[in-house]
């Protein structure tokens, strides 16, 4: 004995078509409401549930160098870029050190800090270790709902 019987698709479609073709007084209005209502709901969800911010235009510059640029200028440019990279690395190391201190994990960056002090100097190395303020980020409706009602008043 079979569990499922074969489905008569043709009969179902012909019954559906016969039902649609019957003249009913408000059939076109009913069809319009049946089609427009889900479209309006989906549009509302897509536009207003998760806000989308248009990306800001970004200008990317490139450098052109003179053809007769000397070796001293090239070296000075390399040194400046190396110092900037060292400063950024020192900032990241300081962030990792703060994270390790919060978690109670041993993190030793003494040797790297020594290289940073030699490269940048004491003042610049100390400035790179300072904690930078975090930029405030907008929270979405879903994030605020997940946090609960007590923190929504603070937003």
C-alpha positions in Angstrom: 0.0 0.0 0.0 1.4 3.4 -1.0 1.6 6.2 1.4 1.2 9.1 -1.1 -1.1 8.9 -4.1 -0.2 10.6 -7.3 -1.2 14.2 -7.4 -3.4 15.4 -10.3 -1.7 18.7 -11.2 -3.7 19.3 -14.3 -7.0 18.9 -12.5 -5.9 21.3 -9.8 -4.8 23.9 -12.3 -8.0 23.6 -14.3 -10.1 24.0 -11.1 -8.1 27.1 -10.1 -8.5 28.6 -13.6 -12.3 27.9 -13.6 -12.5 29.6 -10.2 -10.6 32.7 -11.4 -12.7 33.1 -14.5 -16.0 33.2 -12.6 -17.4 36.7 -12.6 -17.3 38.0 -9.0 -18.2 41.6 -8.1 -14.9 42.5 -6.4 -12.4 40.1 -7.9 -10.0 42.7 -9.4 -9.9 44.7 -6.2 -9.3 41.5 -4.2 -6.4 40.6 -6.6 -5.0 44.0 -6.3 -5.0 44.0 -2.5 -3.6 40.4 -2.5 -0.7 41.4 -4.6 0.1 44.9 -3.3 -0.1 44.2 0.4 2.8 41.7 0.5 4.9 44.1 -1.7 4.3 47.0 0.7 5.2 44.9 3.7 8.4 43.6 2.0 9.4 47.1 0.9 8.8 48.4 4.5 11.0 45.7 5.9 13.8 46.2 3.4 13.8 50.0 3.8 13.2 50.5 7.5 14.3 47.4 9.4 18.0 47.7 8.8 19.0 51.3 7.9 21.5 51.6 5.1 23.9 54.5 5.0 25.2 55.5 1.6 28.9 55.1 1.5 30.9 58.3 1.5 33.0 59.1 -1.6 36.6 58.2 -1.0 39.5 59.9 -2.8 42.6 57.9 -3.3 45.7 59.8 -4.2 48.9 58.5 -5.8 52.3 60.1 -5.9 54.4 61.1 -8.9 58.1 61.6 -8.4 60.5 63.7 -10.3 62.6 61.8 -12.7 65.8 63.4 -11.3 65.0 62.5 -7.7 68.1 61.8 -5.8 69.0 58.8 -3.6 68.8 61.0 -0.5 65.2 61.9 -1.2 64.3 58.3 -1.9 65.9 57.2 1.4 64.2 60.0 3.4 60.9 58.8 1.9 61.6 55.2 2.9 62.6 56.2 6.4 59.4 58.3 6.8 57.2 55.4 5.7 59.1 53.0 8.0 58.6 55.3 10.9 54.8 55.5 10.2 54.6 51.7 10.0 56.5 51.4 13.3 54.2 53.9 15.0 51.1 52.0 13.8 52.6 48.7 14.9 53.3 50.2 18.3 49.7 51.3 18.6 48.5 47.8 17.8 50.9 46.3 20.3 49.6 48.6 23.0 46.1 47.5 22.2 47.1 43.9 22.4 48.9 44.6 25.7 45.7 46.2 27.2 43.7 43.2 26.0 46.2 40.7 27.5 46.1 42.7 30.8 42.3 42.5 30.9 42.3 38.8 30.2 45.2 38.0 32.6 47.4 36.6 29.8 51.2 37.1 29.7 52.2 39.3 26.7 55.7 40.5 26.4 56.5 43.2 23.9 59.6 44.6 25.5 61.9 43.8 22.6 59.5 45.4 20.1 59.1 48.4 22.3 62.8 48.8 22.5 63.0 48.9 18.6 60.1 51.4 18.6 62.0 53.7 21.1 65.1 53.5 19.0 63.3 54.2 15.8 60.8 56.9 16.9 62.3 58.2 20.1 61.0 58.2 23.6 58.2 60.7 23.2 56.7 59.3 20.0 56.9 55.7 21.4 55.1 56.9 24.6 52.5 58.7 22.5 51.9 55.5 20.5 51.2 53.6 23.7 48.4 56.0 24.8 44.9 54.7 24.5 43.0 56.4 21.7 39.3 57.3 22.1 36.9 55.0 20.3 34.6 56.6 17.8 30.9 56.2 18.6 29.1 53.9 16.3 25.4 54.0 15.6 23.5 50.9 16.7 20.8 49.3 14.6 17.3 48.6 15.7 18.0 44.9 15.9 21.1 45.5 18.2 19.1 47.7 20.5 16.3 45.1 20.7 18.8 42.4 21.5 20.3 44.4 24.4 16.9 44.8 26.0 14.8 47.6 27.3 17.1 48.9 30.1 19.9 50.0 27.7 17.5 51.4 25.1 17.0 54.5 27.2 20.7 55.3 27.1 20.8 55.3 23.3 
